[in-house]
Amino acid sequence: MSESWDGSYDPGSQSDENYHFERLHIEPIYDAFACPLTKQVMRDPVTLENGQTFEREAIEKWFKECKESGRKLVCPLTLRELRSTELNPSIALRNTIEEWIARNEAAQLDMARRSLNLGSQENEILQALMYVQYICQRSRSNRHIARNAGLIPMIIDMLKSSSRKVRCRALETLRIVVEEDADNKEILGEGDTVRTIVKFLSHELSKEREEAVSLLYELSKSEALCEKIGSINGAILILVGMTSSKSENILTVEKADKTLENLEKCENNVRQMAENGRLQPLLTQLLEGPPEIKLSMAGLLGELVLNNDVKVLVANTVGSALINIMTSGNMQSREAALKALNQISSCEPSAKVLIEAGILPPLVKDLFTVGTNQLPMRLKEVSATILANIVNSGYDFDSIPVGPDHQTLVSEDIVHNLLHLISNTGPAIECKLLQVLVGLTTSPTTVLSVVAAIKSSGATISLVQFIEAPQKDLRVASIKLLQNLSPHMGHELADALRGSVGQLGSLIKVISENIGITEEQAAAVGLLADLPERDLGLTRQMLDEGVFQLVNSRVISIRLGETRGSRFVTPFLEGLVKILAKVTFALADETDAVAFCREYNLTALFIEMLQANGLDNVQMVSAMALENLSQESKNLTKLPELPVPGFCASIFPCFSKQPVITGLCRLHRGTCSLRETFCLLEGQAVGKLVALLDHTNEKVVEAALAALSTLLDDGVDIEQGVNVLCDAEGIRPILDVLLEKRTDNLRRRAVWTVERLLRTEDIAVEVAGDQNVSTALVDAFQHGDYRTRQIAESALKHVDKIPNFSGIFPNMG
């Protein structure tokens, strides 16, 4: 033996290892076996004309170098010139060498077998593994040697070693053993070996992880093992994660990606990849696979939970293909396509992609078709869901033809058909079709067409009746639709709710549920809030049924912080305040309305609501309610009762002395209070309203100015009203509103208020010197409507910008 295998060898580079094993012999090496040029055992010995023997590759290289350098062709040993480059194979020597190599390899393999056990020294195991690699890499056909020698199970056992080096080398050796060898792959696939290899993938950023991926890649070339790899829990998830990792070795990422590509041969693996975010294989098979695979992939797509970005990708990639299947496939294919389209249509960008791909005409046709080719009701429900998703994308639906006569979704006959379906199908489809109408009535470009179609169909009563449906989703959809309709057909809805059927009571029941604030409650409050504010019949019924008491208690609950943590709290509060404000529009006609406002001190509540910063609608509606309450103050104030003058005083007035009465309201000249007469001079209301004149929302400014204008109205002491505004430093903010000229309504209101202020001489003198105010009044005089021009003219007369001819011609009519 020329060198012993004592385990002291420390493996280095691959070439060093090969050289080591080529020099490691059990039987002694004979000089005739070694090539004089390479000093290594010859594999293909050839003989020259002079009888010298060399390795074929080595002597051919020698001849080539001689030729290229222009030297004479000589024998490298004798250095004598050769007449010929003919090489004669030395068959006998080659056979002898091969027999010698086989005896040595058998002995070495036996040594390797003895070393491959967990009780051996680490270096012995590493050297044995390297020898197996050497044998397999020397010749592809040698891989059967490892199989026949029973080495594969022994190498697998090395994966249990406590040495990381041994585990890594074992993984590497297994990869080399199974390369391009189906039989070895089959052996490796037996038992739990593949599961063990997959476990190494969880070793974060380690050499074992890299070697495991490389081995799995080699195994994945076998279609039989693809299914086994995919069946191991977490294998595909980890591989997908590795392909998207930015901290992974780039070669490892590439191997993981190629492994997944191989695993795509198995349909179940494609399913798992899709579930774990790798959708492209599924989409490719949906586009290019045979019909049965397309059906399976479409079915899977309908089951997946996708984020919005992925839905857009899917819609762009296979949206048209799914629509084609929906229109031309058999019923099973149509069902799969519909469910997939339902999944990807549920976000706005992907819904728009599907619209542009032409989904609307076949979708509407499926919904309305009756007869032999109609969809079963469960699939019509899916179609209705898709249509609801599509409609809520905010697209311009009045320009997309959906019918044979170029009808659109908002054409009268299409809306009539939708209403007919709503009245003649089950709750699930009814809910989705109501959601379609909700979407169409949300857009200002289509709502009027839908309103006209509903009115012409006489469907108002039937739509209102859905408020009483036992299914919550159906009620919510119905209430949201009615809320969208109320600005355009409020009186019809109010008449329907006032009926004896009890829908108003159903709405109140929804609002009264003390379970937080739900979408249904917010919608119910919004519907009631948007009904006509001056419908006295509705207000009367709401008073009788205790609606305002309930609403008041919910507002106070929210203000006290007893109801919180809901995304619907803002629209809910806005609706409640708007409902509560309705009672203030009935003060002049309903004594019960006055009594309610007094009992619950609504004036104080609305004054408090003026400071609901960030809730513009609440501030605006509160200011409007205070305007109504303040308007009624002059009718509610208690004027003092003066004593009847005596006999002498009636004959001789000089003997009469009027009593002095204190504590009277300087504005209304009577006894006032915040609770009883709703007087704005109490509760710091004026200062809070003045503060709102600087609001960025012109509607809030307009409502605040309207409430302040009641201090200058006919029936009150206007001079005292001006003094109140002066005390609250409100004159300048009112003039600023006039100067800003934000909207026509605001300018109209500001001109009226300023004219009242200018009736006070001191203010008129001061304003006369303000050129900006004069210019604003002139502009209103020139460009306002008829009434505004009249008022602006009066204001300009107060500041002497227009001559007052009434003083010159007092008798002219």
C-alpha positions in Angstrom: 0.0 0.0 0.0 1.5 3.3 -1.1 -0.5 5.4 1.4 -2.7 4.4 4.3 -6.3 5.7 4.9 -5.8 6.7 8.6 -8.3 9.5 8.8 -5.6 12.1 9.1 -6.2 13.6 5.7 -7.9 17.0 5.8 -9.9 17.5 2.6 -9.0 20.6 0.6 -10.0 21.7 -2.9 -11.8 19.3 -5.3 -8.6 18.9 -7.4 -6.5 18.1 -4.3 -9.1 15.5 -3.2 -9.1 13.8 -6.6 -5.3 13.7 -6.6 -5.3 12.3 -3.1 -7.7 9.5 -4.1 -5.8 8.7 -7.3 -2.7 8.2 -5.2 -4.4 6.2 -2.5 -3.9 2.5 -3.4 -4.4 -0.7 -1.6 -2.2 -2.7 -4.0 1.2 -1.2 -5.0 1.3 0.8 -8.2 3.5 -0.5 -11.0 5.7 1.9 -13.0 4.2 0.7 -16.2 0.8 2.0 -15.0 2.0 5.6 -14.8 2.2 8.0 -17.7 5.8 9.4 -18.0 4.3 12.8 -18.7 1.5 13.1 -16.0 3.0 10.7 -13.5 -0.6 9.4 -13.0 -2.2 6.0 -13.6 -3.2 5.9 -17.3 -6.8 5.5 -18.4 -6.2 5.2 -22.1 -2.6 4.1 -22.7 -1.3 4.4 -26.3 2.1 3.3 -27.8 4.4 5.3 -30.2 6.4 3.8 -33.1 9.4 3.6 -30.7 7.5 1.4 -28.2 7.1 4.1 -25.5 3.6 4.2 -23.8 1.8 7.4 -22.7 -1.7 8.6 -21.7 -3.4 9.4 -25.0 -4.5 12.9 -23.9 -1.0 13.8 -22.6 0.9 12.7 -25.7 -1.5 14.4 -28.0 -1.0 17.6 -26.1 2.8 17.1 -26.5 2.5 16.7 -30.3 0.4 19.8 -30.5 2.9 21.9 -28.6 5.7 20.7 -30.8 3.8 21.6 -33.9 2.8 25.1 -32.6 6.3 25.9 -31.5 7.9 24.7 -34.7 10.1 22.1 -32.9 10.8 18.7 -34.4 8.4 15.9 -33.5 10.4 13.9 -30.9 9.6 11.4 -28.2 9.4 13.1 -24.9 11.3 10.3 -23.2 14.1 9.5 -25.7 14.0 13.0 -27.4 14.6 11.2 -30.7 12.7 12.3 -33.8 9.6 10.4 -34.7 8.5 9.8 -38.2 4.8 9.4 -37.4 2.3 10.6 -34.8 0.3 7.4 -35.1 -0.9 6.2 -31.7 -1.6 2.5 -31.1 -3.9 1.6 -28.2 -2.3 -0.6 -25.6 -5.4 -2.8 -24.9 -3.7 -5.3 -22.8 -2.1 -2.7 -20.5 -5.5 -0.8 -20.3 -7.3 -4.0 -19.2 -4.6 -4.7 -16.6 -4.9 -1.2 -15.2 -8.7 -1.4 -15.1 -8.5 -4.6 -13.2 -6.0 -3.1 -10.8 -8.2 0.0 -10.4 -11.3 -2.1 -9.7 -9.5 -4.1 -7.0 -8.3 -0.9 -5.4 -11.7 0.8 -5.7 -13.4 -2.2 -4.1 -11.1 -2.1 -1.2 -11.4 1.7 -0.9 -15.2 1.4 -1.0 -15.1 -1.1 1.7 -13.0 1.3 3.8 -15.6 4.0 3.0 -18.4 1.8 4.1 -16.7 1.1 7.4 -16.2 4.8 8.0 -19.7 5.8 7.2 -21.3 5.4 10.6 -22.1 8.0 13.2 -19.5 6.5 15.6 -16.6 7.3 13.3 -14.3 10.3 13.6 -15.5 13.4 11.7 -12.5 13.4 9.4 -12.9 9.7 8.6 -16.6 10.4 7.6 -15.7 13.5 5.6 -13.0 11.6 3.7 -15.3 8.6 3.0 -18.0 11.0 1.7 -15.4 12.7 -0.5 -14.3 9.3 -1.9 -17.9 8.5 -2.8 -18.1 11.9 -4.6 -14.8 11.1 -6.4 -16.0 7.7 -7.6 -19.3 9.1 -8.9 -17.8 12.2 -10.6 -15.0 10.2 -12.3 -17.5 8.4 -14.5 -21.3 8.8 -14.8 -21.6 5.0 -15.0 -20.0 4.7 -11.6 -23.0 6.0 -9.8 -24.4 2.4 -9.8 -21.4 1.5 -7.7 -22.7 3.6 -4.8 -26.1 2.1 -5.2 -24.9 -1.5 -5.5 -22.6 -1.1 -2.5 -25.5 0.1 -0.3 -23.9 3.4 0.3 -26.9 5.7 -0.2 -28.8 4.7 3.0 -25.5 5.1 4.9 -24.9 8.6 3.5 -28.5 9.5 4.4 -27.8 8.5 8.0 -25.0 11.0 8.0 -27.7 13.8 7.8 -28.3 13.0 11.5 -24.7 13.8 12.5 -24.1 16.4 15.1 -21.3 17.8 12.9 -22.4 20.6 10.6 -19.5 19.8 8.2 -20.6 16.2 8.0 -24.3 17.2 7.3 -23.2 19.6 4.6 -20.9 17.1 3.0 -23.6 14.4 3.1 -26.1 16.7 1.3 -23.5 17.5 -1.3 -22.6 13.8 -1.7 -26.3 12.8 -2.1 -26.7 15.5 -4.8 -23.7 14.0 -6.8 -24.9 10.4 -6.3 -28.4 11.2 -7.7 -27.3 13.4 -10.6 -28.8 12.0 -13.8 -29.5 8.7 -12.2 -33.2 7.8 -11.9 -32.6 4.7 -9.8 -30.6 6.5 -7.2 -33.3 9.3 -7.1 -35.9 6.6 -6.5 -33.9 5.1 -3.6 -33.4 8.6 -2.1 -37.2 9.2 -2.4 -38.0 6.3 -0.2 -39.1 6.8 3.4 -38.7 10.2 5.1 -35.5 11.3 3.5 -37.0 14.0 1.4 -38.8 15.4 4.5 -35.4 15.5 6.2 -33.9 17.4 3.3 -36.7 19.9 3.4 -36.1 20.5 7.1 -32.6 21.8 6.2 -34.3 24.6 4.3 -35.3 26.2 7.6 -31.6 26.5 8.6 -31.5 30.3 8.1 -28.6 31.5 5.9 -26.4 28.4 6.4 -24.4 26.2 4.1 -26.8 23.3 4.9 -29.6 25.4 3.4 -27.7 26.0 0.2 -26.8 22.3 -0.2 -30.4 21.2 0.6 -31.8 23.5 -2.1 -29.3 22.1 -4.6 -30.2 18.6 -3.7 -33.9 19.3 -4.0 -33.4 20.9 -7.4 -31.7 17.7 -8.6 -34.5 15.5 -7.1 -37.2 17.8 -8.7 -36.0 16.7 -12.1 -37.8 13.5 -11.4 -41.6 13.9 -12.0 -42.3 11.2 -9.4 -40.4 13.1 -6.7 -42.1 16.4 -7.6 -45.3 15.2 -6.1 -43.5 13.9 -3.0 -41.6 17.2 -2.5 -44.8 19.2 -2.8 -46.6 16.9 -0.4 -44.2 17.8 2.5 -45.8 20.5 4.6 -44.1 23.9 4.2 -41.7 22.8 1.4 -43.2 25.0 -1.3 -43.9 27.9 1.1 -40.2 28.0 2.1 -39.0 27.7 -1.5 -41.3 30.5 -2.6 -40.0 32.6 0.3 -36.4 32.0 -0.8 -37.1 33.2 -4.3 -38.2 36.6 -3.0 -35.6 36.9 -0.3 -33.1 39.8 -0.7 -30.7 38.4 1.9 -30.3 35.0 0.2 -27.3 33.9 -1.9 -28.1 34.7 -5.5 -27.2 31.1 -6.6 -29.4 29.7 -3.9 -32.3 31.9 -5.1 -31.8 30.7 -8.6 -31.7 27.0 -7.5 -34.9 27.6 -5.5 -36.6 29.2 -8.5 -35.5 26.4 -10.8 -36.8 23.8 -8.3 -40.2 25.5 -8.3 -40.2 25.5 -12.0 -39.7 21.7 -12.0 -42.3 21.2 -9.3 -44.9 22.9 -11.6 -45.3 19.6 -13.4 -47.6 18.5 -10.6 -51.0 20.3 -10.5 -51.2 20.1 -6.7 -47.9 21.9 -6.5 -49.2 24.7 -8.8 -52.1 25.0 -6.4 -49.8 25.3 -3.4 -47.6 27.9 -5.2 -50.7 30.0 -5.9 -51.8 29.8 -2.3 -48.4 31.0 -1.2 -48.2 33.9 -3.6 -46.5 32.4 -6.7 -49.4 32.8 -9.1 -47.6 32.8 -12.5 -47.6 29.0 -13.0 -51.4 28.9 -12.4 -52.0 31.8 -14.8 -49.8 30.2 -17.4 -51.7 26.9 -17.2 -55.0 28.8 -17.3 -53.9 30.4 -20.5 -52.0 27.5 -22.2 -53.1 24.2 -20.5 -55.6 21.7 -21.9 -59.3 22.2 -21.1 -59.3 20.1 -18.0 -56.3 21.9 -16.5 -57.9 25.3 -17.4 -61.0 24.3 -15.6 -59.0 23.2 -12.6 -56.9 26.4 -12.5 -60.0 28.6 -12.9 -61.6 26.7 -10.0 -58.6 27.2 -7.8 -58.4 30.9 -8.7 -62.0 31.3 -7.4 -60.9 29.8 -4.0 -57.8 31.8 -3.4 -57.6 34.9 -1.1 -55.7 37.5 -3.1 -54.5 41.0 -2.1 -55.5 43.9 -4.3 -52.2 44.2 -6.2 -52.4 40.5 -7.2 -56.0 40.9 -8.3 -55.0 43.6 -10.7 -52.2 41.3 -12.0 -54.6 38.4 -12.5 -57.2 40.6 -14.2 -54.6 41.9 -16.6 -53.2 38.4 -17.3 -56.2 36.1 -17.6 -59.2 38.4 -17.3 -60.1 38.1 -21.0 -59.5 34.3 -20.9 -61.9 33.9 -18.0 -64.5 36.0 -19.8 -64.2 33.8 -22.8 -64.7 30.7 -20.7 -67.7 32.4 -19.0 -69.4 32.9 -22.4 -68.4 29.8 -24.3 -67.7 27.0 -21.9 -70.0 24.3 -20.5 -71.8 24.9 -17.3 -69.0 23.5 -15.2 -66.4 25.8 -16.9 -68.7 28.8 -16.7 -69.1 28.2 -13.0 -65.4 28.0 -12.4 -64.8 31.2 -14.5 -67.6 33.1 -12.7 -66.1 32.2 -9.3 -62.7 33.3 -10.4 -64.0 36.6 -11.8 -65.9 37.1 -8.6 -62.6 36.8 -6.7 -60.7 39.3 -8.8 -63.4 41.8 -9.4 -63.6 42.9 -5.8 -61.2 45.8 -6.0 -61.6 48.9 -8.0 -58.5 48.8 -10.3 -59.1 45.1 -11.3 -62.8 45.7 -11.8 -61.9 48.5 -14.3 -59.6 46.1 -16.1 -62.4 43.6 -16.5 -64.8 46.3 -17.7 -62.3 47.2 -20.4 -62.0 43.5 -21.3 -65.7 43.4 -22.0 -67.2 41.7 -19.0 -70.5 43.7 -18.7 -72.5 42.5 -21.8 -72.2 38.8 -21.0 -72.7 39.4 -17.3 -75.9 41.3 -17.8 -77.0 38.7 -20.4 -76.4 35.8 -17.9 -78.5 37.7 -15.3 -81.5 38.3 -17.5 -81.5 35.1 -19.6 -84.4 32.7 -18.9 -85.1 29.4 -20.5 -83.0 26.4 -21.4 -79.6 28.2 -21.4 -80.1 30.2 -18.2 -77.7 29.9 -15.3 -78.9 28.1 -12.2 -79.9 30.5 -9.4 -76.7 29.9 -7.4 -74.6 31.1 -10.4 -76.9 34.0 -11.0 -76.0 35.0 -7.4 -72.3 34.9 -8.4 -73.1 37.0 -11.5 -75.0 39.5 -9.4 -72.0 39.7 -6.9 -69.6 40.3 -9.8 -71.9 43.0 -11.2 -72.1 44.6 -7.7 -68.3 44.6 -7.5 -67.9 46.1 -11.0 -70.5 48.8 -10.4 -68.8 49.9 -7.2 -65.6 50.7 -9.1 -66.7 54.2 -9.9 -66.6 53.7 -13.7 -68.7 55.8 -16.1 -71.5 53.3 -16.8 -73.8 55.6 -18.8 -71.5 55.2 -21.8 -70.9 51.4 -21.8 -73.3 49.4 -24.0 -74.5 46.2 -22.3 -77.5 45.2 -24.5 -78.2 44.5 -28.1 -79.8 47.9 -28.6 -76.9 49.8 -27.1 -78.6 50.0 -23.7 -76.4 50.9 -20.7 -76.7 49.8 -17.1 -78.8 52.9 -16.4 -81.2 52.6 -19.4 -84.8 52.4 -18.2 -85.4 48.9 -19.4 -82.2 47.5 -17.9 -83.1 49.2 -14.5 -86.6 47.8 -14.8 -85.2 44.3 -15.4 -83.0 44.7 -12.3 -86.0 45.8 -10.2 -88.0 42.8 -11.5 -85.2 40.4 -10.5 -85.0 42.1 -7.1 -88.7 41.4 -6.6 -88.7 37.8 -7.8 -85.5 36.1 -6.5 -84.1 35.0 -3.2 -82.5 37.2 -0.5 -78.9 36.5 -1.6 -79.5 37.7 -5.2 -81.7 40.5 -4.0 -79.0 41.8 -1.8 -76.4 41.8 -4.6 -78.7 43.5 -7.1 -79.6 46.2 -4.5 -75.8 46.7 -4.1 -75.7 47.2 -7.9 -78.3 50.0 -7.6 -76.4 51.4 -4.6 -73.3 51.7 -6.9 -75.2 53.3 -9.7 -76.9 55.8 -7.4 -73.6 56.7 -5.8 -72.4 58.3 -9.0 -73.8 61.8 -9.8 -73.6 61.0 -13.5 -76.0 58.0 -13.2 -78.2 58.6 -10.2 -80.8 60.7 -12.0 -81.3 58.0 -14.7 -81.9 55.3 -12.0 -84.2 57.6 -10.1 -86.3 58.2 -13.2 -86.5 54.5 -13.9 -87.5 53.7 -10.3 -90.3 56.3 -10.4 -91.6 55.1 -13.8 -91.6 51.5 -12.5 -93.5 52.3 -9.3 -91.0 50.3 -7.3 -90.6 52.8 -4.4 -92.9 50.9 -2.0 -91.3 47.6 -2.6 -87.8 49.0 -2.1 -88.8 50.6 1.2 -90.2 47.2 2.4 -86.8 45.7 2.3 -86.0 47.7 5.5 -87.9 45.0 7.3 -86.0 42.1 5.8 -84.7 39.6 8.4 -81.3 39.4 6.6 -79.0 42.1 7.8 -77.0 42.4 4.5 -80.3 42.8 2.6 -81.4 45.5 5.0 -78.1 47.4 4.8 -78.2 47.4 1.0 -81.8 48.6 1.0 -81.1 51.4 3.4 -78.0 52.5 1.6 -79.9 52.6 -1.7 -82.8 54.6 -0.2 -80.3 57.0 1.4 -78.7 57.6 -2.1 -82.2 58.2 -3.5 -83.5 60.5 -0.8 -82.0 63.7 -2.1 -83.8 63.1 -5.4 -87.1 61.5 -4.3 -87.3 62.5 -0.6 -91.0 63.2 -0.5 -91.9 59.9 -2.1 -89.7 58.1 0.4 -91.1 60.1 3.3 -94.7 59.3 2.2 -93.8 55.6 2.0 -92.2 55.6 5.5 -95.1 57.4 7.0 -97.4 54.6 5.9 -99.0 52.1 8.3 -96.7 49.3 7.3 -94.2 50.3 9.9 -90.9 50.8 8.1 -90.2 53.9 10.1 -90.4 51.8 13.2 -88.0 49.3 11.7 -85.4 52.1 11.1 -85.8 53.3 14.6 -85.2 49.8 15.9 -82.0 49.6 13.9 -80.8 52.9 15.3 -81.7 52.0 18.9 -79.6 48.8 19.0 -76.9 49.5 21.6 -74.2 47.3 20.0 -71.6 49.8 19.1 -72.1 51.6 15.8 -72.6 49.3 12.8 -72.7 50.1 9.1 -76.5 49.4 9.1 -77.0 51.9 11.9 -75.0 54.6 10.1 -77.0 54.0 6.9 -80.3 54.1 8.7 -79.4 57.4 10.4 -78.2 58.7 7.1 -81.5 57.8 5.4 -83.6 59.6 8.0 -81.3 62.5 8.0 -81.5 63.1 4.3 -85.3 63.0 4.1 -86.9 66.4 3.6 -86.3 68.6 6.6 -89.6 70.5 6.3 -91.9 67.4 6.0 -94.1 68.2 8.9 -96.0 65.0 8.6 -92.8 63.0 9.0 -91.6 65.2 11.9 -95.0 64.8 13.6 -94.8 61.0 13.4 -91.1 61.1 14.6 -92.2 63.1 17.6 -95.1 60.7 18.3 -92.8 57.6 18.1 -90.1 59.0 20.3 -87.5 59.2 17.5 -86.0 62.5 18.6 -85.7 61.4 22.3 -83.7 58.3 21.1 -81.5 60.4 18.7 -80.8 62.9 21.5 -79.7 60.2 23.8 -77.4 58.6 21.2 -75.8 62.1 20.5 -75.1 62.7 24.2 -73.7 59.2 24.5 -71.2 59.8 21.8 -70.3 63.3 23.1 -69.6 61.7 26.6 -67.3 59.2 25.0 -69.5 56.2 25.9 -69.6 55.1 22.2 -66.3 54.9 20.5 -63.9 52.8 18.4 -66.0 52.5 15.2 -65.2 53.6 11.7 -68.8 54.6 11.3 -69.0 56.9 14.3 -68.5 60.1 12.2 -71.3 59.5 9.6 -73.5 58.2 12.5 -73.0 61.4 14.6 -73.5 63.6 11.5 -76.8 61.8 10.7 -78.0 62.0 14.3 -77.4 65.7 14.5 -79.2 66.3 11.2 -82.2 64.3 12.4 -82.3 66.2 15.6 -82.2 69.5 13.7 -85.4 68.5 11.8 -87.4 69.3 14.9 -86.3 72.9 14.8 -87.9 73.3 11.3 -91.4 72.6 12.9 -91.2 75.1 15.8 -93.7 77.5 14.2 -96.2 74.7 13.5 -95.8 72.1 16.2 -96.1 73.0 19.9 -94.8 69.6 20.7 -91.6 70.5 18.8 -91.2 73.6 21.1 -91.9 71.5 24.1 -89.3 68.9 23.1 -86.6 71.5 22.5 -87.3 73.0 25.9 -87.4 69.7 27.7 -84.1 68.5 26.3 -82.4 71.9 26.1 -81.5 71.4 22.4 -80.2 75.0 22.1 -77.4 74.3 24.6 -76.7 71.0 22.8 -76.4 72.6 19.4 -74.2 75.4 20.8 -71.9 72.7 22.2 -71.8 71.0 18.8 -70.5 74.2 17.2 -67.1 73.3 18.7 -67.1 69.8 17.1 -63.8 70.7 15.3 -63.1 68.5 12.2 -66.8 67.6 11.8 -67.9 70.2 9.3 -71.3 68.8 8.8 -72.1 68.7 12.5 -71.0 72.3 12.8 -73.0 73.4 9.8 -76.2 71.6 10.8 -75.9 72.9 14.4 -75.6 76.4 13.1 -78.7 75.9 10.9 -80.7 74.5 13.9 -79.6 77.5 16.0 -80.9 79.8 13.2 -84.3 78.1 13.4 -84.4 78.2 17.2 -83.3 81.9 17.3 -86.0 82.8 14.7 -88.6 81.4 17.1 -87.2 83.4 20.1 -89.1 86.5 19.3 -92.4 84.5 19.4 -91.5 82.8 22.7 -90.1 85.7 24.7 -92.4 86.8 27.6 -93.1 90.5 27.2 -93.6 92.3 30.5 -97.2 93.1 31.7 -97.4 96.8 32.4 -100.0 97.9 35.0 -103.2 99.6 33.8 -102.9 103.4 34.3 -105.2 104.9 37.0 -108.0 107.4 36.4 -105.9 110.5 37.0 -103.1 109.3 34.9 -105.5 108.6 32.0 -106.7 112.2 32.2 -103.5 113.8 33.2 -100.5 111.8 31.6 -98.1 114.1 33.4 -99.1 112.3 36.6 -98.2 108.9 35.0 -94.8 107.4 35.6 -93.8 104.2 33.7 -92.4 101.5 36.0 -88.8 100.4 35.4 -88.6 96.6 34.6 -85.2 95.0 34.9 -83.8 91.6 33.6 -85.4 91.9 30.2 -83.6 90.7 27.1 -82.2 93.7 25.3 -82.7 92.0 21.9 -86.2 90.6 22.3 -87.4 93.2 25.0 -88.9 90.4 27.1 -87.9 87.6 29.5 -85.6 85.2 27.7 -83.6 82.1 28.5 -81.6 79.6 26.6 -83.9 76.7 27.5 -87.3 78.3 27.3 -87.0 80.9 24.5 -83.8 79.6 22.7 -82.2 83.1 23.0 -78.7 83.1 21.5 -77.5 85.8 23.8 -77.1 83.0 26.4 -74.6 80.2 26.4 -71.9 82.2 24.6 -73.6 81.2 21.3 -72.7 84.5 19.5 -69.0 84.2 20.1 -68.9 80.6 19.0 -70.8 81.5 15.8 -68.5 84.4 15.1 -65.6 82.0 15.4 -67.0 79.9 12.6 -67.0 82.8 10.2 -63.3 82.0 9.7 -64.0 78.4 8.8 -62.5 77.0 5.6 -65.8 75.3 4.6 -68.0 78.0 3.1 -71.2 76.0 4.0 -70.3 76.2 7.7 -69.6 79.9 7.2 -73.0 80.4 5.5 -74.9 78.6 8.3 -73.1 80.5 11.0 -73.8 83.8 9.3 -77.4 82.9 8.9 -77.7 82.2 12.6 -76.0 85.5 13.5 -78.4 87.3 11.0 -81.3 86.4 13.3 -79.9 89.0 15.8 -80.7 91.7 13.1 -84.0 90.3 11.9 -87.3 92.1 11.8 -89.1 91.8 15.1 -86.0 92.3 17.3 -84.2 95.4 18.4 -81.7 95.6 15.5 -79.6 98.3 17.2 -79.2 96.0 20.2 -78.4 93.2 17.8 -75.6 95.3 16.3 -74.3 96.0 19.8 -74.3 92.3 20.6 -72.2 91.6 17.5 -69.9 94.5 18.5 -69.4 93.1 21.9 -68.6 89.7 20.4 -66.1 91.3 17.9 -68.2 90.0 15.1 -68.4 93.1 12.8 -65.0 92.7 11.1 -65.5 88.9 10.5 -68.9 89.6 8.8 -67.3 92.3 6.6 -64.5 89.9 5.7 -67.1 87.3 4.6 -68.5 90.0 2.2 -65.0 90.8 0.9 -64.1 87.1 0.2 -67.0 86.5 -2.1 -66.7 82.7 -1.9 -70.1 81.7 -3.2 -73.2 83.5 -4.5 -75.3 82.3 -1.5 -72.6 83.5 0.9 -72.4 86.9 -0.8 -76.2 87.2 -0.8 -76.3 86.5 2.9 -73.4 88.8 3.7 -74.9 91.7 1.8 -78.1 91.3 3.7 -76.3 91.3 7.1 -74.0 94.2 6.2 -77.0 96.3 5.2 -78.5 95.7 8.6 -75.3 96.6 10.3 -75.0 99.9 8.3 -78.3 101.1 9.6 -76.3 101.9 12.7 -74.7 105.4 12.1 -71.4 104.8 13.8 -70.8 101.6 11.8 -71.9 103.3 8.6 -69.4 106.2 9.2 -66.6 103.7 9.9 -67.3 101.5 6.9 -67.7 104.5 4.6 -63.9 105.0 4.8 -63.2 101.3 3.9 -62.9 101.3 0.1 -62.8 97.5 0.0 -66.2 97.1 1.6 -67.6 99.8 -0.7 -66.1 98.0 -3.7 -67.7 94.7 -2.6 -71.1 96.3 -2.2 -70.8 98.0 -5.6 -69.9 94.6 -7.1 -73.0 93.0 -5.5 -75.1 95.9 -6.8 -73.9 95.4 -10.3 -73.7 91.6 -10.5 -76.0 90.1 -7.9 -79.6 88.8 -8.4 -82.5 91.2 -8.2 -83.0 91.0 -4.4 -79.3 91.2 -3.7 -79.0 94.3 -5.9 -81.8 96.0 -4.0 -80.2 95.3 -0.6 -76.8 96.4 -1.9 -78.3 99.6 -3.1 -79.7 100.3 0.4 -76.3 99.5 1.9 -74.6 101.9 -0.5 -77.0 104.6 0.5 -76.1 104.1 4.1 -72.5 104.9 3.3 -73.5 107.8 0.9 -72.2 106.0 -2.2 -75.6 106.4 -3.8 -77.7 109.5 -3.2 -80.8 108.9 -1.1 -83.6 110.6 -3.2 -86.3 109.7 -0.7 -85.2 112.7 1.5 -85.5 115.0 -1.5 -88.8 113.7 -2.9 -90.6 112.4 0.2 -94.0 112.2 -1.5 -92.9 110.2 -4.6 -94.4 106.7 -4.7 
